[in-house]
Amino acid sequence: MRWLASALLLALLAAAIALILQIDAGNVAFLVPPYRIDVSLNLFIVALVLLLAAVYWTARAIQKMADFPERVRLYRARREEVGGQQALIEAVKSLLEGRFARAEKSARAAQTSSATAGVAALIGARAAHRMQEYGRRDEWLDQAETDLDVQTARLVSSAEMWAEQRDNDAALQAIDRLQGSGARHIHAMRIALNANLQSGRWDGALKAIRMLEKRKALHPVLARKLKVGIYREMLAVHRQEAASLEEVWRTVPEADRREPEVALEAARLLNLAGRGQLAAEVIEAALQGEASEWDPSVERLLDEYARAQAFPSRDQLEKTENWLKQVAPGPLRTALLRAAGLICLREQLWGKSRTYLTESLAEEPNPSTFLALARLADAIGDEREAAQYYREAAIGFANLPLAEPPAVALRGGARDIS
């Protein structure tokens, strides 16, 4: 239909031109002395139109010839850009497939285009890093530094790779540069957390954990475990100096002090350092609230509370007895009875101690209760009964699983902190 419409339009145009040319409106005279040229008006118009058309097409041809070098340049640039994009796609695909040598080769091919050179350099750095070619990785990173559009990506990628290589100082410097520009990246904070954990920078690790928690970028259970491990490490460093240990504990936020595991580690070290009064206060602060709402995880806290030599001990015993009135029969009550018995044993209240320990043993045969009864029997001079209880305690402890170590090693970093 289109060719038919075009043919009909041309036919109508030709007919119109023929009709116009039949009208003889006069002549046009050209005086070129000593000559005179007369042509019809119609012929003059046709010649003028042809002349204008010739001038127009000649000018267009000259313009195209003048633009030819630029068109060639644009064509070559476009071809390089398309080739660079294809090479970049191949590099990303190879990197995700784990073909790192091929990814690095494709990244080098993508360097032909300035639009993809920066991103390709980062992919090449990733591939070289996976192959543990750290020298080539750094060369790739240096190439990417010239592209201002990928500066954030370069800092984050370099920090992550340096952290994986355990070059924690370089990783943290990259994160500082990134944050110095005003940027706040969740992934960068995860990298900073890992680097701080590996290098033992506990203050920086705690800061990163709090920021990730604020943005809900860290699972609460993992955040709690990391905090517990960090506080254990911080306290363990000062376990030989009571004053320093107490000073470090004062710097722990109030909310974190109530964590049973943190309080337990602090109380254990404070007891060993001879600060039983503070150890008792630490445990009492962690056990605030109704005893009926306590979690079973506080059992070990109660055992440590019995070891804390607070003064006066009568107040400590009264608190334990008040807690006993609030707790229903179960593991918590068993631990409270044992704690009350140990406090009485320390204060040489032999009869009261035996009552509490025997009642605890009746509710649940626990090796720690057998051991406490053995100590009581030793104290009152009943060697036969002491030997029997020591035997029962040894059998019970032999059948128990190994206890968790008092400190969690965090130097290896957090592999999964999402």
Residue, then its C-alpha position, 0 to 999 in steps of 0.5 A: m500500500r505504501w508504494l502505491a500511495s507513493a506512486l499516486l502522489l508522484a503522478l499527481l505531482a507530475a501532472a500538477i507540474a505539467l499543468i503549471l508549465q503550460i501557462d506561459a506567463g512571459n519571458v526572462a531576458f538576460l542581457v550580456p552585451p553584446y548578447r541578449i538571451d531570452v528564455s521562457l519564464n517556465l524554463f527559468i523557474v525549472a533551471l533555478v530549482l535545479l540550480l538550487a537543488a545542485v547547490y544544496w546537494t553539493a553543500r551537503a556532500i562537502q559537509k559530509m566529507a568534512d564530518f567524515p573524520e569525526r564520524v569515523r572517530l565516533y564509530r571507533a569509540r562506539r565500537e570500543e564501548v560496545g566491546g568494553q561492555q561485552a568484555l565487562i559482562e564476560a568478566v563479571k560472569s567469569l568472576l561469579e563462576g569462579r573462573f578468576a583467570r578468565a575474569e582477569k583476562s576479560a577485565r583487561a580487555a574491558q580496559t579499551s573503553s574509558a566508560t568501563a575501565g574503572v569497574a573492570a579494574l575492580i573486577g580484575a582486582r577481585a579476581a587477582h585477590r581470589m588467586q592470592e596474587y596480591g601484587r597484581r591486585d594492588e596494581w588493579l586498585d591503582q588503576a581504578e583510583t584514576d576513575l573518580d566515579v568508582q572511588t566509593a566502590r574502590l574503597v569498599s572493595s579494597a577494605e574488604m579484600w585487605a580485611e580478608q588478607r588480615d591487613n587490618d590497618a589498611a582496611l580500617q584506613a580505607i573505611d576511615r577515608l570512606q567515612g571521612s567523605g560523609a558516606r555511611h555504608i552498612h557493608a563498610m561497617r560490617i568490614a570495619l567490625n571484622a577488621n576490628l575483631q581480628s586486630g583486637r580493637w575492641d572499642g572500634a568493634l563495639k562502635a561498629i556493633r552499635m551502629l549496625e544494631k541501630r540500623k537493624a543490620l545485625h542479627p540480635v543474637l549474633a550482636r549479643k554473642l559478639k558483645v559477650g566475647i568482646y567484653r570477656e576479652m576486655l576484662a581478661v586483659h586486666r584480670q591481674e590488676a583489680a583496680s584496672l579490672e574494676e575501671v574497665w567494668r565501669t566503662v561497660p554500658e548499663a544495658d550490657r552489664r545486665e547480660p548474664e554471660v557478661a555479668l558472670e565473667a565480670a563476677r568471676l574475674l572480680n572474685l579471683a581478684g579479691r573484689g567480692q563485694l563488687a562481684a556480688e553487686v554485679i550479679e545482683a544488678a544482673l538479677q534485677g526484677e522478679a525471681s519468678e521471671w529469671d531465665p534458666s541461664v542465670e544458674r551459673l550466676l547464682d553459683e558465682y554469687a555464692r562465691a562472692q564474699a560480700f560484706p555483710s554476708r547476712d544481707q547476701l543470705e537474706k537476698t538469696e532467701n527472698w529469691l527462694k520465696q519467689v521461685a517455683p520448684g525447678p533448676l533455678r530453685t535448686a541453684l538458689l538452694r545451693a547458693a544459700g547453702l554455700i553462703c552459710l558454709r562460708e559463714q560457718l552456719w553448719g546446720k543451716s548449710r546442710t539443710y539448704l544443700t540437702e534440700s537442693l540435692a533432693e530436688e536435683p542431684n547436681p555434682s556441685t551440690f555433692l561437692a558443697l556437701a563434701r566441703l561441709a563434711d570436711a569442715i565438721g570433721d566427718e571424713r567418711e561422709a566427705a569421702q562419699y560426697y567427693r566420690e559422688a561429685a567426681i562421678g557426676f563431673a566425669n559424666l558432664p560435658l566439657a564446660e565452655p571456655p571462660a573467654v571467646a576468641l575473636r581474633g579470627g573475626a566474624r565470618d557471618i555478621s549479616 
